[in-house]
Amino acid sequence: MKRDSNINSTDSRFDSNPIEFNISVPPSNRTKEQAWDMLMQTIEGKHAEPARVVTFQPHYKWLLAAASVIILMLVGSLFILNTEYRFETMQAQTLEHTLPDGSVVHLNARSWISYKKSFGWFGRNVRMEGEAYFKVKSGKGKFVVADNQNQKVVVTGTEFSLVTRGDSFEVQCFEGSVNVLISGLKSVGVKKGESVTKTNGMLIHSKQSDKELTKPVWVTHEFEFAEEPLSQVFQQISNFYNIQISAEGFDPASRYFSGTIPAGKATDVLDVISISMGLSYTVNADSTVYTFR
């Protein structure tokens, strides 16, 4: 094998003497522990994730404000819809009132009805106490009348009267039909010409004759009598005017009266009866007791 004559054995590129590096480190006052801590902090700082700050964009704030307004409106609406209307009559006073659905209620003396402003939206519910006559508008769902004891009359479209005072409870149907619902008792259906009376915790169902099927005088403003005993005539007039009528020298149950009398002044009504029956009457000083002879 030939040796390349161009290679100089004394070429500096192949000098076998090692290269010397002179590195100087400036002096430090830190201990080894402090230097180590600085090194670790530098390493951890390079790998630490920057903190993220979450902020609501302006439109989120508007959404929250709008939601708050909607909630306030809903709460306000519920409060308004739960507001009750109440109508009440005093002694010797009657009232005719038209409900929002077009139904009509007549209130007798010393009676009241109430219903919420939401009447007709979530049902047609009325509360009452006393004596009332209802002419219910049909075709608008069930119509429910309840008293303070939660005794209910449920109808769809009809005319009926309801008396509920203390332990007294009586329903009389003039048109259509109704259902009487009382907790603990079987429901009873009442048709035109029928009535239901609560007696000793029981519902007594009865049918009335045509002459008995007359609307109350405080509804028609007329007294209608068809061969009725004077004792019953006197009782109806007494109840209407809150007076007392008595008889001397004859039995009012044995005398009968028929006729229609406008419900004007008490004396006008009694004059018609006294003239028709050939009787006379006197009245006490404060006009509360009338005596027929």
Secondary structure by P-SEA (a helix, b strand, c coil): ccccccccccccccccbbbbbbbbbccccccaaaaaaaaaaaaaaaacccbbbbbbcaaaaaaaaaaaaaaaaaaaaaaaaabbbbbbbcccbbbbbbccccbbbbbccccccccccccccccbbbbbcccccccccccccbbbbbcccccccccccccbbbbbcccbbbbbbcccbbbbbbccccbbbbcccccccccccbbbbbcccccccccccccccbbbbccccaaaaaaaaaaaacbbbbbcccccccbbbbbbbccccaaaaaaaaaaaacccccccccccbbbcc
